[in-house]
């Protein structure tokens, strides 16, 4: 999944650890992913591409938010 996030340009190629962070949460069927990483993770494009990749690969959706949004 991480490779697919990078391939679909949700995450820049030079930051595979950010793609792994998302993939681990998705594969383990988490509902939420909390992150302060506004550069690569908590941004509209990432959320949209992750949703598309997950759907194409028959994984559930994950909500990507900042800890501040939990309040």
C-alpha positions in Angstrom: 0.0 0.0 0.0 2.8 2.4 0.8 4.3 1.9 -2.6 1.0 2.6 -4.2 0.5 5.9 -2.2 3.9 7.0 -3.5 3.2 5.8 -7.1 -0.1 7.7 -7.1 1.7 10.8 -5.7 -0.2 11.0 -2.4 3.2 11.1 -0.8 6.5 12.4 -2.4 9.0 9.6 -3.4 11.6 10.9 -1.0 9.4 10.3 2.1 8.5 6.6 2.1 8.2 6.6 5.9 5.1 8.9 5.6 3.5 6.4 3.1 4.3 3.5 5.5 2.7 5.5 8.4 -0.6 5.7 6.4 -0.3 2.1 5.0 0.2 0.6 8.5 -2.9 2.3 9.8 -5.0 1.3 6.7 -3.9 -2.3 6.7 -4.7 -2.6 10.4 -8.2 -1.3 9.8 -7.8 1.9 11.9 -10.6 4.5 11.7 -8.3 7.5 12.3 -4.8 8.5 11.6 -3.5 11.4 13.7 -0.6 13.5 12.5 1.0 16.9 12.8 2.7 16.3 9.4 1.0 19.0 7.3 3.6 18.8 4.6 2.9 15.2 3.4 0.1 13.6 5.4 -2.6 16.0 6.6 -3.4 17.7 3.4 -6.4 17.5 1.0 -4.5 15.8 -1.9 -3.1 13.1 0.4 -6.6 12.4 1.8 -8.2 12.2 -1.7 -5.5 10.0 -3.2 -5.4 7.7 -0.1 -9.2 7.3 -0.4 -8.9 6.4 -4.1 -6.0 3.9 -3.6 -7.8 2.3 -0.7 -11.0 1.9 -2.7 -9.1 0.4 -5.7 -7.4 -2.1 -3.4 -10.6 -2.9 -1.4 -9.4 -1.4 1.9 -11.6 0.7 4.1 -11.5 4.5 4.4 -9.4 6.2 7.1 -9.9 9.7 8.4 -6.6 11.6 8.5 -6.7 14.4 11.0 -4.6 16.4 13.4 -4.8 15.8 17.2 -6.3 19.3 17.5 -9.3 18.2 15.5 -10.2 15.6 18.1 -11.2 18.3 20.5 
